[in-house]
């Protein structure tokens, strides 16, 4: 039997180190922006490619159902990569670079929040959508990894994963989701995410 334990420990050690360096102030800012969106009844548009698309979909689930099940006001997350037919039509007929920006055009309203996810911070379709949102005066929360790429400079708030690993970056992005969900689950719904 091969002993993978040293590699396992190395990965977990890198993950622990990354988690210890997360920007608590940025997380707090992001939570406050999400609460303002809830209170104002605005939409949170969220999107990403590949694993980040799955993360975006998971965020939508956790906020639209997970928290909203127990609150009078409901979060209005809309994941732009969940309608496969729409994404494929835009990619085929216009350009893959436009799959997110095109969906924001004519729909993004004042006060709507945009959450753009890119591990590298350099996905062109994510950048174009973030640039469009900023040009419309909307607030952008970015989720990035590595050095943050171009997306980091486009964000009003950046939930950064300071790691040179896509796997650890995506792990941390899910931690951001569940951390914020757990905080708001208790703050808004009066329920703890774990039983003591």
C-alpha positions in Angstrom: 0.0 0.0 0.0 1.3 3.5 -1.0 1.7 5.9 1.9 0.1 9.2 0.7 0.0 10.6 4.2 2.9 13.1 3.7 1.2 14.5 0.6 -2.1 14.6 2.5 -0.5 16.5 5.4 1.3 18.9 2.9 -2.1 19.8 1.3 -3.9 20.3 4.6 -1.0 22.4 6.0 -1.1 24.7 2.9 -4.9 25.0 3.3 -4.6 25.8 7.0 -2.0 28.4 6.3 -4.2 30.0 3.6 -7.2 30.1 5.8 -5.2 31.8 8.6 -4.4 34.7 6.2 -7.9 35.5 5.0 -8.9 39.2 5.2 -11.5 39.3 8.0 -12.4 43.0 7.2 -13.1 42.1 3.6 -15.4 39.2 4.7 -17.2 41.6 7.0 -17.7 44.1 4.2 -19.0 41.4 1.9 -21.5 40.2 4.5 -22.7 43.8 5.0 -23.2 44.3 1.3 -25.2 41.0 1.1 -27.4 42.1 4.0 -28.0 45.5 2.3 -29.1 43.6 -0.8 -31.5 41.5 1.2 -33.0 44.6 2.9 -33.3 46.5 -0.3 -34.7 43.6 -2.3 -32.0 43.9 -5.0 -30.6 41.0 -7.1 -27.2 39.4 -6.5 -25.8 38.2 -9.8 -23.1 35.6 -9.4 -21.0 33.7 -12.0 -17.8 31.9 -12.8 -16.3 29.2 -15.0 -15.6 25.6 -14.4 -15.3 24.9 -10.7 -16.1 28.5 -10.0 -19.4 27.9 -11.9 -20.2 25.2 -9.4 -19.3 27.5 -6.5 -21.5 30.2 -7.9 -24.4 27.8 -8.1 -23.7 26.6 -4.6 -23.8 30.2 -3.3 -27.2 30.7 -5.0 -28.5 27.5 -3.3 -27.2 28.4 0.2 -28.6 32.0 0.2 -31.8 31.5 -1.8 -32.9 28.4 0.1 -30.5 27.8 3.0 -30.9 31.2 4.7 -34.1 32.4 3.0 -36.1 29.4 4.2 -36.1 31.0 7.7 -36.3 34.7 6.9 -39.3 36.9 6.0 -37.3 38.7 3.3 -35.6 36.5 0.8 -32.2 36.7 -0.9 -32.4 37.2 -4.7 -29.3 35.4 -6.0 -29.2 34.7 -9.7 -26.4 32.4 -11.0 -25.6 33.4 -14.6 -24.1 30.0 -15.5 -27.0 27.8 -14.4 -29.1 28.2 -17.6 -27.0 26.0 -20.0 -29.2 26.8 -23.0 -28.7 30.6 -22.5 -24.9 30.2 -21.9 -24.5 28.0 -25.0 -26.5 30.2 -27.2 -24.5 33.3 -26.3 -21.2 31.4 -26.6 -22.2 30.0 -30.0 -23.9 33.0 -31.6 -21.9 35.9 -30.0 -18.8 34.9 -28.1 -17.9 32.9 -25.0 -16.3 36.1 -23.7 -19.8 37.6 -23.5 -21.7 34.8 -21.7 -21.9 36.9 -18.5 -21.8 40.5 -19.6 -24.6 39.9 -22.2 -26.9 38.6 -19.4 -26.2 41.7 -17.3 -27.0 44.1 -20.1 -30.4 45.6 -19.8 -31.1 43.6 -16.6 -28.6 45.1 -14.1 -30.4 47.7 -12.0 -29.2 50.3 -9.5 -28.3 48.6 -6.2 -27.9 45.2 -7.7 -24.8 43.4 -6.5 -22.4 41.5 -8.7 -20.2 38.6 -7.4 -17.6 37.6 -9.9 -15.6 34.4 -9.3 -12.2 33.7 -11.0 -9.5 31.6 -9.4 -6.8 33.2 -11.6 -8.6 36.6 -11.6 -8.0 36.7 -15.4 -11.0 35.0 -17.0 -12.0 37.3 -19.8 -15.7 36.7 -19.6 -15.7 37.4 -15.8 -13.6 40.5 -16.3 -15.9 41.9 -19.0 -19.0 41.4 -16.8 -17.2 43.0 -13.8 -16.1 46.0 -15.9 -19.7 46.4 -17.2 -21.1 46.3 -13.7 -18.6 48.9 -12.5 -19.4 51.1 -15.5 -23.1 51.0 -14.5 -22.2 52.1 -10.9 -22.9 48.7 -9.4 -20.8 47.2 -6.5 -18.6 44.2 -7.4 -17.5 41.5 -4.9 -14.7 39.4 -6.4 -13.5 36.0 -5.4 -9.9 35.3 -6.5 -6.8 33.3 -5.9 -3.1 33.4 -6.8 -2.2 37.1 -7.0 -5.8 38.1 -7.7 -5.2 38.9 -11.4 -7.0 41.8 -13.1 -10.2 41.1 -11.3 -8.8 42.1 -7.9 -8.4 45.7 -9.1 -12.0 45.8 -10.5 -13.6 44.8 -7.1 -15.0 47.0 -4.5 -14.5 44.1 -2.1 -12.2 41.2 -2.9 -12.5 37.8 -1.1 -9.1 36.6 -1.9 -7.6 33.2 -1.4 -3.8 33.9 -1.1 -2.8 30.5 -2.6 -0.9 29.5 -5.7 -3.2 26.5 -6.2 -6.5 26.3 -7.9 -7.7 23.5 -5.7 -7.0 25.4 -2.5 -8.4 28.6 -4.0 -11.6 26.8 -4.8 -11.7 25.2 -1.3 -11.4 28.7 0.2 -14.1 30.1 -2.0 -16.5 27.5 -0.7 -15.3 28.4 2.9 -16.3 32.0 2.1 -19.8 30.8 1.0 -20.4 28.6 4.1 -18.8 31.0 6.5 -21.0 33.9 5.4 -24.0 31.6 5.3 -23.3 30.4 8.8 -22.9 34.0 10.1 -26.1 35.1 8.5 -28.0 32.0 9.3 -27.6 32.9 13.0 -27.8 36.7 12.6 -30.9 36.7 10.4 -32.7 33.5 11.1 -31.7 33.0 14.7 -30.4 29.5 14.0 -27.0 28.1 14.6 -25.3 26.1 11.8 -24.1 23.5 14.3 -25.8 21.9 17.3 -23.9 22.2 20.5 
